[in-house]
Amino acid sequence: MSDEINHDRRRFVGAAATTVAAAQFGVIAPAVANTRASKKVVRDVNGRSQAAGMDATVVLVHGAWADGSSWAHVITLLQSEGLKTMAAPIPLTSLSDDVAALERALERTDGPVVLVAHAYAGAVIGAITQDRVRSLVFISALSPDEGETVAQIFYRDKPSPEAPKLTPDSHGFLWMPNDRFGAAWCQHARPEQAALLAAIQRPIAVASIQEKAPKAAWKAKPSWYLVAEEDRMINPATQLFLAQRMGAQVRSEKVDHASPITAPKLVAGMIREAVTPARPNAAQQHG
């Protein structure tokens, strides 16, 4: 009995000392008797949250003048955290073709999905209305409403002086001039990296940006939007307008158009927010 009393006295004295020390540093110390229980609750809550998020597959969709490799750094970061991740290839031949290609890619997944789009691909993920889609992430992306075209919203605001004027080739495809690619599409990339990206670019058909969009999924799905403040391809003012129109959770950063390549940690962080279940976005309003 005396040993138990001494043990309790030592524990009480230790708790008092901890409380005094915490008060000196402006920190409120938790009651020692509840420390283990509190830690267990935190572990349980985090465990449930992480487990609920881990069942989702992150599907990344590239934009114009790029392919799935543009997501390489983001994929590596997400996979290192145990998240199921895949890049969906789209042909960039028409909006309908690109939506069909994404739907075929989704057939390879099971369970809930988080769709992530860069640039033009915002129109593509916005056309997916499957119930399995948990949320949408737009990375400086174009997101037309029903009946709008990508071209209409792209030219909503004045383009950057660095954005080259594009003329379709004889097959109706738009290519970025190699000598302007780095300055317009990815000015934060290293010169050799920009040169490589220009060399492997994939053109987009004029038909893709002239086709009217179907009903927008972002009117019914929680959405996140990264505004690229130094984007020279899509006016940041246009991006902010689109993000506010869809009622997205917005993050604005000084990144260029190619943030999946030049700022992958930032992009992965945005995706992580959409993957981890949270309370419904009460502020989300749809136009």
Disulfide bonds with the S-S distance in Angstrom:
none
